[in-house]
Amino acid sequence: MISPRAWLHRYPREAWLFLAASFLNSSGSAFMWPLTTLYVHTQLHRSMTEAGFVLMLQSLAGIVGQFTGGSLFHRVGAKRLIVGSLLLQACCMLGILLLGNWYLYIGFMIGLGFLFNVSNPAIQAFIGFRWKEQRRELFNIVYVGNNLGMAVGTALAGVIAAISFHFTFLFNSVSTFLFAGFFFFFMRNMSHDELVGSMSEKTEKRSQGSMRLLLRYQIYLFMALGSTFIFFSTTVWNTGVAPHLTSSGMPLAAYSWLWTINGIVIFAGQPVTSWLKRLVKQNLSSQLVASAIAYGGGFGFMLFFHDNYAAFIIGMIITTFGEMLIAPTVPTFISEKTGESAPFYLGAVGAITSGPLAWTAFFRADVRRGRDCSCAYAGDSSCSRAVSDPCIVPSGAKGTCGGFRQN
């Protein structure tokens, strides 16, 4: 067993600095995203349906952003793409904070959806290129660390919003500015070719057009579609589980506890997932299959025993293991299989798997009208996990309910 000291020295110092910056950014993001719909309803005095419509537009912009970010990685350069998109994100958040106009809010939110998803495949590609030998482990550490950041942020979001909604946007903007500053100084003396690797000149793959890369569907399409089915299942499940629990006479805290369990399993269950990966001999395709089996088993268990709350707890544990297997595996698989074309395929897969958000966002916010949101505004910590549910989270924030948490 590796000692904590040896584990800390297992990765380069720059990797730990990146992980710390990523944690800070995910914590800051969690201040804003869980309360987005609540802000629209209580501060801008708009209906939940209107809020859902904005989230749908944002999700559609996110799909375009994923393709754009992946396509521009080599053309613009990693540093300019990442730093530029992060700075523009922070400016959009400041715009929401300072202006407070409904129509400008719509524009800023669409811009945020686009810009976040421009930076997302670029940052994933950065991890894959910068730490090639350790990217499997680092993708997993980033996933776990960002979950911790989201947990900390959502636990504080209601408390901060009770003081002022403006602080939630301010903290998110500041954390994004700091993340952009980290990448600016970190990549200050790093050329794009140095980041990508040993090939200093443009390779044939790097110069291929987007359409030609898309036609290589065997590399990405089937994995993307399989991930989309899982993603769709989680969004549909999350739409109905809270109303089902409350209609069965259970308090909203029962729903919140499911997400508390999800967070606990993500941290405490790492030895189990490590054992599962060794069991399949670190084969990425087998990990994806195992993830699908876990999701199917968890949802099936909840379906057949849905009258018992314990079934939801057990089902959440099982599906969380599915999440832990697939979330870091998808970017790892693409990075290893597609070489210098990884940024494009990361964007393509991200766009395809984001599809369910675009059409469910509008309807899911409408569903929330029948649920009690007052706890978030009052700062009730027992609901902190509940208000972070993705039916009020736009594309690029939390990501999914028990699915792929994009950061």
Solvent accessible surface area in square Angstrom, and as a share of the most:
residue,aa,sasa,rsa
1,M,246,1.10
2,I,85,0.43
3,S,57,0.37
4,P,107,0.67
5,R,179,0.65
6,A,50,0.39
7,W,97,0.34
8,L,95,0.47
9,H,134,0.60
10,R,103,0.38
11,Y,11,0.04
12,P,51,0.32
13,R,186,0.68
14,E,45,0.20
15,A,1,0.00
16,W,64,0.22
17,L,79,0.39
18,F,3,0.01
19,L,18,0.09
20,A,60,0.46
21,A,16,0.12
22,S,9,0.06
23,F,68,0.29
24,L,83,0.41
25,N,19,0.10
26,S,5,0.03
27,S,11,0.07
28,G,4,0.04
29,S,16,0.10
30,A,0,0.00
31,F,24,0.10
32,M,3,0.01
33,W,9,0.03
34,P,1,0.00
35,L,3,0.01
36,T,3,0.02
37,T,1,0.00
38,L,14,0.07
39,Y,8,0.03
40,V,1,0.01
41,H,83,0.37
42,T,50,0.29
43,Q,74,0.33
44,L,25,0.13
45,H,149,0.66
46,R,72,0.26
47,S,44,0.29
48,M,12,0.05
49,T,38,0.22
50,E,60,0.27
51,A,2,0.02
52,G,0,0.00
53,F,91,0.38
54,V,2,0.01
55,L,3,0.02
56,M,44,0.20
57,L,47,0.23
58,Q,0,0.00
59,S,1,0.01
60,L,84,0.42
61,A,14,0.11
62,G,0,0.00
63,I,39,0.20
64,V,87,0.50
65,G,0,0.00
66,Q,1,0.00
67,F,69,0.29
68,T,36,0.21
69,G,0,0.00
70,G,4,0.04
71,S,27,0.18
72,L,55,0.27
73,F,0,0.00
74,H,34,0.15
75,R,160,0.58
76,V,47,0.27
77,G,12,0.11
78,A,1,0.01
79,K,62,0.26
80,R,169,0.62
81,L,13,0.07
82,I,0,0.00
83,V,15,0.09
84,G,28,0.27
85,S,6,0.04
86,L,4,0.02
87,L,71,0.35
88,L,98,0.49
89,Q,7,0.03
90,A,0,0.00
91,C,67,0.40
92,C,19,0.11
93,M,4,0.02
94,L,53,0.26
95,G,10,0.10
96,I,3,0.01
97,L,29,0.14
98,L,134,0.67
99,L,101,0.50
100,G,40,0.39
101,N,67,0.35
102,W,25,0.09
103,Y,153,0.58
104,L,83,0.41
105,Y,6,0.02
106,I,34,0.17
107,G,43,0.41
108,F,45,0.19
109,M,0,0.00
110,I,57,0.29
111,G,20,0.19
112,L,2,0.01
113,G,0,0.00
114,F,64,0.26
115,L,20,0.10
116,F,22,0.09
117,N,0,0.00
118,V,7,0.04
119,S,2,0.01
120,N,4,0.02
121,P,0,0.00
122,A,0,0.00
123,I,11,0.06
124,Q,38,0.17
125,A,1,0.01
126,F,0,0.00
127,I,4,0.02
128,G,2,0.02
129,F,14,0.06
130,R,70,0.25
131,W,14,0.05
132,K,81,0.34
133,E,167,0.75
134,Q,44,0.20
135,R,38,0.14
136,R,89,0.33
137,E,64,0.29
138,L,3,0.01
139,F,9,0.04
140,N,26,0.13
141,I,28,0.14
142,V,17,0.10
143,Y,9,0.04
144,V,24,0.14
145,G,23,0.22
146,N,3,0.02
147,N,4,0.02
148,L,79,0.39
149,G,0,0.00
150,M,7,0.03
151,A,33,0.26
152,V,60,0.35
153,G,0,0.00
154,T,2,0.01
155,A,43,0.33
156,L,83,0.41
157,A,0,0.00
158,G,7,0.07
159,V,67,0.38
160,I,29,0.15
161,A,1,0.01
162,A,48,0.37
163,I,119,0.61
164,S,34,0.22
165,F,9,0.04
166,H,96,0.43
167,F,84,0.35
168,T,2,0.01
169,F,5,0.02
170,L,61,0.31
171,F,77,0.32
172,N,0,0.00
173,S,1,0.01
174,V,67,0.39
175,S,5,0.04
176,T,3,0.02
177,F,73,0.30
178,L,96,0.48
179,F,8,0.03
180,A,1,0.00
181,G,24,0.23
182,F,37,0.15
183,F,0,0.00
184,F,95,0.40
185,F,121,0.51
186,F,40,0.17
187,M,4,0.02
188,R,133,0.49
189,N,133,0.68
190,M,20,0.09
191,S,63,0.41
192,H,41,0.18
193,D,48,0.25
194,E,99,0.44
195,L,3,0.02
196,V,5,0.03
197,G,26,0.25
198,S,114,0.73
199,M,101,0.45
200,S,76,0.49
201,E,114,0.51
202,K,147,0.62
203,T,27,0.16
204,E,122,0.55
205,K,87,0.37
206,R,28,0.10
207,S,77,0.50
208,Q,27,0.12
209,G,37,0.36
210,S,37,0.24
211,M,131,0.58
212,R,140,0.51
213,L,11,0.06
214,L,50,0.25
215,L,122,0.61
216,R,66,0.24
217,Y,99,0.37
218,Q,123,0.55
219,I,37,0.19
220,Y,12,0.05
221,L,52,0.26
222,F,129,0.54
223,M,25,0.11
224,A,0,0.00
225,L,71,0.36
226,G,31,0.30
227,S,3,0.02
228,T,22,0.13
229,F,138,0.57
230,I,18,0.09
231,F,3,0.01
232,F,78,0.32
233,S,45,0.29
234,T,1,0.01
235,T,0,0.00
236,V,74,0.43
237,W,42,0.15
238,N,0,0.00
239,T,33,0.19
240,G,36,0.35
241,V,6,0.03
242,A,0,0.00
243,P,43,0.27
244,H,61,0.27
245,L,1,0.00
246,T,54,0.32
247,S,96,0.62
248,S,61,0.39
249,G,67,0.65
250,M,46,0.21
251,P,92,0.58
252,L,31,0.15
253,A,31,0.24
254,A,11,0.08
255,Y,0,0.00
256,S,5,0.03
257,W,146,0.51
258,L,0,0.00
259,W,7,0.03
260,T,48,0.28
261,I,26,0.13
262,N,0,0.00
263,G,12,0.12
264,I,100,0.51
265,V,17,0.10
266,I,0,0.00
267,F,70,0.29
268,A,71,0.55
269,G,5,0.05
270,Q,36,0.16
271,P,93,0.58
272,V,66,0.38
273,T,3,0.02
274,S,46,0.30
275,W,130,0.46
276,L,45,0.22
277,K,30,0.13
278,R,147,0.54
279,L,110,0.55
280,V,42,0.24
281,K,177,0.75
282,Q,79,0.35
283,N,72,0.37
284,L,11,0.05
285,S,60,0.39
286,S,40,0.26
287,Q,6,0.02
288,L,28,0.14
289,V,91,0.52
290,A,32,0.24
291,S,0,0.00
292,A,48,0.37
293,I,120,0.61
294,A,17,0.13
295,Y,6,0.02
296,G,46,0.45
297,G,39,0.38
298,G,0,0.00
299,F,42,0.17
300,G,22,0.21
301,F,67,0.28
302,M,8,0.04
303,L,117,0.58
304,F,158,0.66
305,F,112,0.47
306,H,79,0.35
307,D,125,0.65
308,N,86,0.44
309,Y,52,0.20
310,A,46,0.36
311,A,4,0.03
312,F,9,0.04
313,I,53,0.27
314,I,74,0.38
315,G,0,0.00
316,M,4,0.02
317,I,60,0.31
318,I,56,0.28
319,T,7,0.04
320,T,1,0.00
321,F,39,0.16
322,G,0,0.00
323,E,0,0.00
324,M,2,0.01
325,L,5,0.02
326,I,4,0.02
327,A,14,0.11
328,P,6,0.03
329,T,3,0.02
330,V,18,0.10
331,P,9,0.06
332,T,3,0.02
333,F,28,0.12
334,I,3,0.01
335,S,5,0.03
336,E,60,0.27
337,K,114,0.48
338,T,1,0.01
339,G,35,0.34
340,E,16,0.07
341,S,4,0.02
342,A,3,0.02
343,P,0,0.00
344,F,12,0.05
345,Y,0,0.00
346,L,7,0.04
347,G,0,0.00
348,A,0,0.00
349,V,4,0.02
350,G,8,0.08
351,A,3,0.02
352,I,44,0.22
353,T,6,0.03
354,S,2,0.01
355,G,24,0.23
356,P,6,0.04
357,L,9,0.05
358,A,8,0.06
359,W,128,0.45
360,T,8,0.05
361,A,9,0.07
362,F,54,0.22
363,F,116,0.48
364,R,3,0.01
365,A,0,0.00
366,D,43,0.22
367,V,56,0.32
368,R,10,0.04
369,R,142,0.52
370,G,74,0.71
371,R,26,0.09
372,D,87,0.45
373,C,17,0.10
374,S,72,0.47
375,C,14,0.09
376,A,3,0.03
377,Y,95,0.36
378,A,77,0.60
379,G,17,0.17
380,D,64,0.33
381,S,78,0.50
382,S,58,0.37
383,C,9,0.05
384,S,19,0.12
385,R,18,0.07
386,A,3,0.03
387,V,4,0.02
388,S,4,0.03
389,D,2,0.01
390,P,6,0.04
391,C,4,0.02
392,I,4,0.02
393,V,6,0.03
394,P,3,0.02
395,S,1,0.01
396,G,2,0.02
397,A,6,0.04
398,K,6,0.03
399,G,4,0.04
400,T,1,0.00
401,C,3,0.02
402,G,6,0.06
403,G,0,0.00
404,F,20,0.08
405,R,16,0.06
406,Q,20,0.09
407,N,41,0.21
